[in-house]
Amino acid sequence: MISINRATTEDYKIIVEIGNVSVEEAHRASSPAKDLNEFIKKNYNDEVIKSELSDERNIYTIIKVDEEPAGFSKIIFNSEHSNIQQKNVTKLDRIYLLSKFFDLKLGYELLKFNIDLSKKNNQSGIWLFTWTGNNRAINFYLKTGFAIIGSHNYQVSANYSNPNHQMFLNIL
Ligand SMILES: CC(C)(COP(=O)(O)OP(=O)(O)OC[C@H]1O[C@@H](n2cnc3c(N)ncnc32)[C@H](O)[C@@H]1OP(=O)(O)O)[C@@H](O)C(=O)NCCC(=O)NCCS
């Protein structure tokens, strides 16, 4: 049984725990360990995630399988970007599943939930950044209809950045 629900402030531990494991696994090859660890420590601790969850603009969603948390996503409506002409576009800021839940179409279900929610909120498209070496994620996005529309240097730590694709999905 799959459930997909918006996270509340009480769900912070789930996001911190999955974030610490999944972000490290997905980006291990993208950055020196020191810089990636700094990134994870800074962005996935109890205080930061509690504060993110208490900001209405951050829409975190948790997907569970038989009550067990499998992953989460974060979107922000109306996140315009200079490279995108369309107005009212959503940024898919984070989407992470635990690896034991890969390839079960849970990523697709979670993405679909976010697309439907974005449509209901008068959004015209969804965009994201993804590290250029993340083949699993890039294939997933291409399969679900995203196109590569640009590139971006993602700042991982004070001293390290890596190349990202910018991708876009029209949902009009
Ligand atoms: C990216 C992610 C959300 C996709 O979710 P998922 O549930 O694994 O994907 P789905 O089962 O819905 O879709 C699988 C699709 O992913 C792609 N894929 C799966 N494994 C792959 C691999 N080893 N290499 C390349 N592409 C792969 C394929 O396109 C596949 O489609 P197909 O099975 O129809 O051929 C999930 O794998 C994940 O959380 N990855 C780690 C975190 C991450 O990288 N997040 C994105 C940061 S930008």
PDBQT file of the ligand as one rigid body, heavy atoms in Angstrom, charges set to zero:
ROOT
HETATM    1  C1  LIG A 201      15.537   9.403  -9.446  1.00  0.00    +0.000 C 
HETATM    2  C2  LIG A 201      14.488   8.631  -8.651  1.00  0.00    +0.000 C 
HETATM    3  C3  LIG A 201      13.579   9.605  -7.894  1.00  0.00    +0.000 C 
HETATM    4  C4  LIG A 201      13.642   7.800  -9.648  1.00  0.00    +0.000 C 
HETATM    5  O1  LIG A 201      12.711   7.058  -8.935  1.00  0.00    +0.000 OA
HETATM    6  P1  LIG A 201      12.510   5.488  -9.218  1.00  0.00    +0.000 P 
HETATM    7  O2  LIG A 201      11.330   5.081  -8.412  1.00  0.00    +0.000 OA
HETATM    8  O3  LIG A 201      13.789   4.757  -9.030  1.00  0.00    +0.000 OA
HETATM    9  O4  LIG A 201      12.177   5.486 -10.756  1.00  0.00    +0.000 OA
HETATM   10  P2  LIG A 201      10.954   4.781 -11.439  1.00  0.00    +0.000 P 
HETATM   11  O5  LIG A 201      10.870   3.337 -11.028  1.00  0.00    +0.000 OA
HETATM   12  O6  LIG A 201       9.745   5.634 -11.258  1.00  0.00    +0.000 OA
HETATM   13  O7  LIG A 201      11.456   4.882 -12.948  1.00  0.00    +0.000 OA
HETATM   14  C5  LIG A 201      12.575   4.108 -13.298  1.00  0.00    +0.000 C 
HETATM   15  C6  LIG A 201      13.212   4.804 -14.460  1.00  0.00    +0.000 C 
HETATM   16  O8  LIG A 201      14.441   5.403 -14.022  1.00  0.00    +0.000 OA
HETATM   17  C7  LIG A 201      15.470   5.183 -14.977  1.00  0.00    +0.000 C 
HETATM   18  N1  LIG A 201      16.535   4.330 -14.387  1.00  0.00    +0.000 N 
HETATM   19  C8  LIG A 201      16.396   3.385 -13.434  1.00  0.00    +0.000 A 
HETATM   20  N2  LIG A 201      17.593   2.856 -13.139  1.00  0.00    +0.000 NA
HETATM   21  C9  LIG A 201      18.509   3.454 -13.913  1.00  0.00    +0.000 A 
HETATM   22  C10 LIG A 201      19.923   3.353 -14.041  1.00  0.00    +0.000 A 
HETATM   23  N3  LIG A 201      20.647   2.502 -13.312  1.00  0.00    +0.000 N 
HETATM   24  N4  LIG A 201      20.539   4.154 -14.923  1.00  0.00    +0.000 NA
HETATM   25  C11 LIG A 201      19.839   4.991 -15.662  1.00  0.00    +0.000 A 
HETATM   26  N5  LIG A 201      18.500   5.156 -15.582  1.00  0.00    +0.000 NA
HETATM   27  C12 LIG A 201      17.836   4.382 -14.729  1.00  0.00    +0.000 A 
HETATM   28  C13 LIG A 201      14.833   4.512 -16.114  1.00  0.00    +0.000 C 
HETATM   29  O9  LIG A 201      14.441   5.533 -17.010  1.00  0.00    +0.000 OA
HETATM   30  C14 LIG A 201      13.609   3.832 -15.534  1.00  0.00    +0.000 C 
HETATM   31  O10 LIG A 201      12.558   3.705 -16.410  1.00  0.00    +0.000 OA
HETATM   32  P3  LIG A 201      12.123   2.216 -16.908  1.00  0.00    +0.000 P 
HETATM   33  O11 LIG A 201      12.184   1.326 -15.702  1.00  0.00    +0.000 OA
HETATM   34  O12 LIG A 201      10.724   2.422 -17.366  1.00  0.00    +0.000 OA
HETATM   35  O13 LIG A 201      13.088   1.879 -17.988  1.00  0.00    +0.000 OA
HETATM   36  C15 LIG A 201      15.138   7.637  -7.635  1.00  0.00    +0.000 C 
HETATM   37  O14 LIG A 201      15.855   6.643  -8.346  1.00  0.00    +0.000 OA
HETATM   38  C16 LIG A 201      16.031   8.308  -6.618  1.00  0.00    +0.000 C 
HETATM   39  O15 LIG A 201      15.566   8.732  -5.585  1.00  0.00    +0.000 OA
HETATM   40  N6  LIG A 201      17.353   8.357  -6.894  1.00  0.00    +0.000 N 
HETATM   41  C17 LIG A 201      18.351   8.834  -5.943  1.00  0.00    +0.000 C 
HETATM   42  C18 LIG A 201      18.197  10.288  -5.588  1.00  0.00    +0.000 C 
HETATM   43  C19 LIG A 201      18.374  11.191  -6.766  1.00  0.00    +0.000 C 
HETATM   44  O16 LIG A 201      19.290  11.048  -7.561  1.00  0.00    +0.000 OA
HETATM   45  N7  LIG A 201      17.469  12.169  -6.839  1.00  0.00    +0.000 N 
HETATM   46  C20 LIG A 201      17.454  13.152  -7.887  1.00  0.00    +0.000 C 
HETATM   47  C21 LIG A 201      18.337  14.295  -7.543  1.00  0.00    +0.000 C 
HETATM   48  S1  LIG A 201      18.241  15.528  -8.810  1.00  0.00    +0.000 SA
ENDROOT
TORSDOF 0
